[in-house]
């Protein structure tokens, strides 16, 4: 067990040292612009990333003073949409009802970033955001998937060993969004 613990922390250190600080700075700037123009932030994730999205919404609202929402927080709407229309369109249809537009932004938290076979609801949400002119940000891992290829700014959490990709991706989503809201809070006071 000690070997695994040592490896896990070694890999976490490699990830931390590998994060692209220029992408992070760009994302903070885009979020600050969103706040200045009064746009809304929709944070999207599935699985553990949905839980991260929920927590991040609180922080963006309370700490960074950005109007933020996680469509997966409304379990009744989410499950009704899944039941009636299917998983693939569940997030996009929620964004349509919220009238996502060019003044708004979506932030994707995902291990893989979405593909034609995995997290298709995120793929469709990214495509819808691009269609209406909303900015797309992402914090993803693996090869970045659809989100990395189509986002306006996207931070790639470099994958390590297969058995640590998901835990490190989801852990660093939290590290990064906490950096975002802390930087925005400081910027709002300067």
C-alpha positions in Angstrom: 0.0 0.0 0.0 2.8 2.4 0.8 4.1 2.1 -2.8 0.8 3.1 -4.2 0.5 6.0 -1.8 3.9 7.2 -2.8 3.1 6.8 -6.5 -0.2 8.6 -6.2 1.4 11.6 -4.6 4.3 11.6 -7.1 1.8 11.6 -10.0 -0.2 14.4 -8.3 3.0 16.4 -8.1 3.8 15.8 -11.8 0.3 16.9 -12.7 0.6 20.1 -10.6 4.0 21.0 -12.2 2.6 20.3 -15.7 -0.4 22.6 -15.6 -0.3 25.2 -18.3 -0.3 28.5 -16.3 -0.9 30.6 -19.5 -4.1 28.7 -20.1 -5.2 29.2 -16.5 -4.5 32.9 -16.7 -6.5 33.1 -20.0 -9.4 31.3 -18.4 -9.3 33.6 -15.3 -9.4 36.6 -17.7 -12.4 35.2 -19.6 -14.2 34.6 -16.3 -13.4 38.1 -15.2 -14.8 39.5 -18.5 -17.9 37.3 -18.0 -18.4 38.8 -14.5 -17.9 42.4 -15.8 -20.5 42.1 -18.5 -23.0 40.3 -16.2 -23.1 37.0 -18.1 -24.0 33.7 -16.6 -21.8 30.7 -16.1 -23.2 27.2 -16.6 -20.9 24.5 -15.2 -21.4 21.0 -16.7 -20.1 17.7 -15.6 -21.3 14.1 -15.2 -20.5 11.6 -12.5 -17.9 12.9 -10.0 -17.5 16.0 -12.2 -21.2 16.8 -11.7 -20.5 16.9 -8.0 -17.6 19.2 -8.6 -19.8 21.4 -10.8 -22.3 21.7 -7.9 -19.6 22.7 -5.5 -18.1 25.1 -8.0 -21.4 26.8 -8.6 -21.5 27.8 -4.9 -17.9 29.2 -5.0 -18.4 31.1 -8.3 -21.6 32.7 -6.9 -20.4 33.3 -3.3 -16.7 34.1 -3.7 -16.4 35.3 -7.3 -19.8 37.1 -7.6 -20.7 35.3 -10.9 -24.2 34.1 -11.5 -23.6 30.4 -11.9 -25.7 27.2 -12.4 -25.2 23.5 -12.7 -28.1 21.9 -14.7 -27.4 18.5 -13.0 -28.4 20.1 -9.6 -32.0 20.0 -10.7 -32.5 16.3 -10.3 -36.2 16.4 -11.2 -35.7 18.2 -14.4 -32.6 16.2 -15.3 -34.3 12.8 -14.8 -37.5 13.9 -16.5 -35.4 14.9 -19.6 -33.5 11.7 -19.5 -36.7 9.7 -19.1 -38.6 11.5 -21.8 -35.9 12.5 -24.3 -32.7 10.6 -23.5 -29.4 11.3 -21.8 -27.7 12.8 -24.9 -29.8 15.9 -25.0 -30.5 16.3 -21.3 -28.0 19.2 -20.7 -28.6 21.0 -24.0 -32.3 21.1 -23.5 -31.8 22.6 -20.0 -29.4 25.2 -21.6 -32.0 26.1 -24.2 -34.7 26.7 -21.5 -32.1 28.9 -19.7 -31.7 30.8 -22.9 -27.9 30.4 -23.1 -26.6 33.1 -25.4 -23.5 34.9 -26.4 -23.2 36.8 -23.2 -22.9 33.5 -21.2 -20.3 30.8 -20.8 -20.2 27.1 -20.1 -17.4 25.4 -18.1 -17.0 21.7 -18.7 -15.5 19.5 -16.0 -14.8 16.1 -17.5 -12.3 13.3 -17.3 -12.4 12.6 -21.1 -14.0 15.7 -22.5 -16.7 13.9 -24.3 -16.7 11.9 -27.6 -19.2 10.3 -29.9 -19.5 7.4 -27.5 -18.8 8.9 -24.0 -20.5 11.9 -22.3 -22.4 12.7 -25.5 -24.5 15.1 -23.5 -21.4 17.2 -22.9 -20.5 17.1 -26.6 -24.0 18.3 -27.5 -23.8 21.0 -24.9 -20.5 22.3 -26.2 -21.9 22.3 -29.8 -25.0 24.2 -28.6 -22.9 26.8 -26.8 -20.8 27.3 -29.9 -23.9 27.6 -32.0 -25.4 30.4 -29.8 -22.1 32.1 -29.5 -21.4 31.4 -25.8 -17.8 30.8 -24.8 -16.7 27.3 -23.8 -14.1 26.6 -21.2 -13.0 23.2 -20.0 -10.9 21.4 -17.4 -10.4 17.9 -18.8 -8.0 15.0 -18.9 -7.1 12.0 -21.1 -6.8 13.4 -24.7 -9.2 16.2 -23.9 -11.9 14.9 -26.2 -14.5 17.1 -27.9 -14.1 19.8 -25.2 -10.4 20.4 -25.8 -10.9 20.5 -29.6 -13.8 23.0 -29.5 -13.4 25.1 -26.4 -12.3 28.7 -26.4 -9.9 27.9 -23.6 -9.3 24.5 -22.1 -6.9 23.2 -19.4 -5.7 19.6 -19.9 -4.9 17.7 -16.7 -2.1 15.5 -18.0 -3.1 11.8 -17.5 -0.8 9.6 -15.5 -1.4 5.9 -14.9 -4.7 4.5 -16.0 -5.8 3.7 -12.5 -5.2 7.4 -11.4 -6.6 9.3 -14.4 -10.1 9.8 -13.0 -9.2 10.6 -9.4 -6.4 13.0 -10.4 -8.6 14.7 -13.1 -11.5 15.2 -10.6 -9.1 16.3 -7.8 -7.4 18.9 -10.0 -10.8 20.2 -11.3 -11.2 21.3 -7.7 -7.7 22.7 -7.4 -8.2 24.8 -10.5 -11.7 26.1 -9.9 -10.6 27.1 -6.4 -7.7 29.0 -8.0 -10.2 30.7 -10.4 -12.6 31.9 -7.7 -9.7 33.0 -5.4 -8.0 35.0 -8.2 -11.4 36.5 -9.2 -12.1 37.5 -5.6 -8.7 39.2 -5.3 -9.1 40.9 -8.6 -12.6 42.2 -7.6 -11.0 43.9 -4.6 -8.1 45.5 -6.4 
